[in-house]
């Protein structure tokens, strides 16, 4: 049976979810202890090429095995490595929100448009720990019951995320962006996007974009984190958004 968006809305709003204790791991309320200040924001962008990614993946997978952060049979995926490399530049753990596409969960992989939601969890500033969290937490969300529960709990207790994680690697692969013509070499985000994000959202954000040579990482972070990433990766660009023109509440 084909499931459309209206049927999903019925599931999310009307169905009484079967609750599981691990659902609570994917929603974080206000917690000032893990705030990520953006008093000196900077946008950093760099390319992780395929060869570099393979080296990083093998090394970080080995460190995760040694620390028992993932199963010995598991191998990290490229997006997990990319996100963990950015988390490693932070000064401490932070409450993060990660966008999860739930088309597969609802058996509607051919649906166009927005089809997903955020999961919240504490992201470590240690790369192996962060990679383990990025591997385990999304598995909990592969359930209709979870998304029904998440919709209800978010309305009562809004998330206090300080870092948003987006990956467009699977959602918008380059061959599909050709729209019947020649596929582009890469996808990118302009300065206007980041300026608007800073003014409207005011929190850190990491976006992974497809590139023919690897993964393009673009992020709004504290200046100290951007400086660390610039020192680690070659051909890194950094620029600073304009100060906010209005008072934020």
N, C-alpha and C positions, 0 to 999 in steps of 0.2 A: 504494500500500500504506500502510495506517495504521500509524504508529509509536507504540508506547506506551512508558511509562517503563521497563519491563523491557528493552526493546530498546535504549534509550538507555544504560542501565547496562552492557549488553554492549559497546556502542561505547566507552564511557568506560574500562572496566576491562580489556577483553579485546583490543580492536583495537590493532594496532601503528600509531601515527599516522605520517603522512607529515610529517616535520619540516621547518620553514621557519625561516630565521635570524631573522625578525622576531618569532617567538614569544617570544624572550628579552626583548623590550621590554616584555612584559606580565607579568613576574614579578620582584619585587624582594626580595632577601635582606636580612638585617640590615645596616643602614647608619646608624650613629649620626650621620653628618654632616647628615642631613636629618630629624632628629627634631622633632616638634611638641609642645612641653611644654604640659601642661594643669594647671599648678600653680595657676592662677587661672581656673577654667572659668566660662563664662557661656553661657546659652542665649539666642539672639537669634532673633526671628521678625518677618518683615515681608512685605508683599504687593507684588509687582510687577504693576501693572495692565497691561492689554493695550496701552493707548496708550504707557505708559512702556516696555514691552518692545519695541514696534516701534521707538521712538527708539533705545533701547540696542542693538537688533539691527543696525540700519542703521549706527550709528556704529562698533560693534565689528567688524562685517564689513568695513567700509572700512579700519579699522586693521589687520586681519588681512591684507587684500590688500596693503596698503602694506608690511607686514613679511614678505610671502611665507610666511605661516603656513598659509594655505589657498589653494586654486586660485582664480583670478580669477572663475571661473564659479560658485563655491560661495557659498551664503548660510547663515549660521549659523542654527541652530534655537534656539528659546526656552530649552530646557533647557541647552544649551551656554552661552548668555549668562548664565543664572542661576547656574550653577556657577562660571563664570569671574568673575562679580562678587564672589562670596565668596572665591575664590582670591586676588583682587586685594587683599584685606584682610590676608593673611598676611605674616609678616615675611620669608619666604624660601621656596624650593621645598621640597616635601614629598613623601614617598612616599604615594600615594593608591591606594585600592582602590575601584573603581566596579562596582556591580552591573549585570550585563548579562543581560537576558532572552533565552534562546536558543530559544524556541519556534519562531521562524521558521527558525532555522538547522537545526533537526531536523524541520522540516515538521510541527509539531504545535501549531499556533496555538490549537486549541480545548482544549488540556489545562488542567485546573484545578490549583491548588496551586502549590507552589514549582517553578519551572522556570528556573533560571539559575545564574550563578556570578559570581565576582569576577575582574576583570582589575586588575593592578597596574602603575602607571607613575609616573614623576616628574612632578608637577604644578607648573607654574611659578606664582610669585606675581605675575606680570605678566599682566594680563587678556588681551591679544592672544595671547601665547604659550600661555597656559592654554587659551584657546578653540581654538587650533590643535591642541593635544594632545587635547582632548576630542572633536574632530572625527575625527582620524586614528587614534587608538589603538583605538577600538571596531571599526573596520573589519577589523583584523587578527583579531579574535575571531570573525568570521562564518564559522566553519569547524568541522566536526566534529573534524578533526585537531587543531585548537588545544585544544579542550576535553578531548580524550583526553590530550594532552601536559600540559595544565595540571593535571589531576587527578594525574598521576604525579609531576610535579615538586613540587607542593605538599605531597605526602606526605613527600618527602625533605627539602625545604628550605622550611619555612613562611615565609609573607610577613611582612614587618615594617612593614606599613602603619600610618601615623599619622593618616590621614584617610579616612573612608568616605563614599562618595557614593551616595545612593539617589534614584531618580526614580520616582514613582508616577503620573506624568502619563499614560503610555500603559497601564500595568498596571491602574490603577484609575480610569478616567475617571468623572466624576460621574454620567452617565446610567446606568451599570451599577451604581452604588451604591444606586440606588433600590429594587432587588429587586422590581420590578413596581409600585412605588408612585411617589410624587413623589421626584424626584432631589434630593439635598441641595445646598445652596448652596456648600459647601466641605468640605474634610477637614482635620483638625488632629491634632496630637500633644499629649497632656497632660503635665503635670509628672511624673507617675509614670513615663512612658516614658523621659524624659530622665534622671531620677534613677537608674532601673535601668540604663540604658545607661552612665552615668558610673561606677557602682559595679561593673558586670560587665565592661565593655569597656575603660573608662579611656582612650579615644582620641577624637579629634574626629570629628564626623559632620555631614553636610549632607543634608537631606531636602527634596525638592521635592514639593509636594502640590497637587492640583487645586483650583482656586477659580473660581467663576463669573465673577469679574472679572479673573482673571489667574492668576498662579502664587504660591502661598504658600511662602515659603522659611523653613525652620526649621533651626537649626544649633546644635551644641555646639562652642564654639570658645574659644581663649584670650581673656581679658577685653579685651586690646588690640584684637583683631580685631573682637570684638562692638561695642566702642566706635566703631570706624571705620564699621561698617555702620549703627549707630544714627545717626551724624552724616550719613550719605549719604542715607538713605531715611526718608521720613516714616512716622508711625504705627508705629514699630518698638518692640517690647517686648523687654526684657532682664531675665532673672532668673538667680540663681546657685544651682546645686545645693548641697545640704548636703555638708559635708566627708565623706570616706570614713570609715565607722565601723569598718573593719577594715584590717589591713595587707595591702597588695597585693604579690604576688610576681612 
